[in-house]
Structure formats: structure tokens, C-alpha cells
Amino acid sequence: MTANAVRERRPREAYKLGSTMARTLESLDPGTPVFAGETRIGAVRAVFAEGEARIAEILVVHWDAREEEVAVPTTEVEAVDADGVHLMRQEPDQYNDLAPFDASRFPSMRKLR
């Protein structure tokens, strides 16, 4: 199995019912550092779930270089460890397509943390 195959498989496994990653995402504290590769790109501001669900769907991240909060789908999270949240893409500029977070665009989302 190649490293890419392992990398691609882990995120899908992370969101299976009862997974450790899902519980970790739900309990992330505001201020938790977020990384793209080795670069710290910002910090978690909030975690949102759809409706009454307890599964995290969106992380609101203050993106330092953009000086704004952006909506990061949790499917972009590769790992959570003692250092913080690690995103799948390794270069910060690969996330230029992330939209600024605007709560009114997500009326069915509920803040978990």
C-alpha cells in the first residue's frame, strides 16, 4: 500500500460512527492551532454541526494571512494531535478557495464549541 493510499483512506475512516477523530473534532477548543503542512495558518474559532447532529461538519478558522475567519469542511482534516489540527493539503495557498465564514450562509448549522 502506498503512502498516498494510506493518506486517502484515513480521513474516510476518521468519520465512521464512534471514531476517535469525530469525537476529537467535536471537542476542539477555540484557539487550537491549525496547520497546512508545517505552516501554522491560524486557529480554530468554532465547530459547527448540521441541525441536531453531534458530528462536526465545519471548523471556523481564523486564517492569519487573510485576517478573516473561513469555513473549513471537516473533510479537509487529516489529523488532530497534541500540536493541533492538520489539514490534508500541504500548502496554505492551496486553500485560497475557502469562503469567508458567514453564519447567515449556514442557517441549519449549530455551534458545538
Summary of the structure (lengths in Angstrom):
residues: 113
radius of gyration: 13.5
end to end distance: 36.8
largest distance: 43.2
contacts: 307
relative contact order: 0.22
helix: 26%
strand: 38%
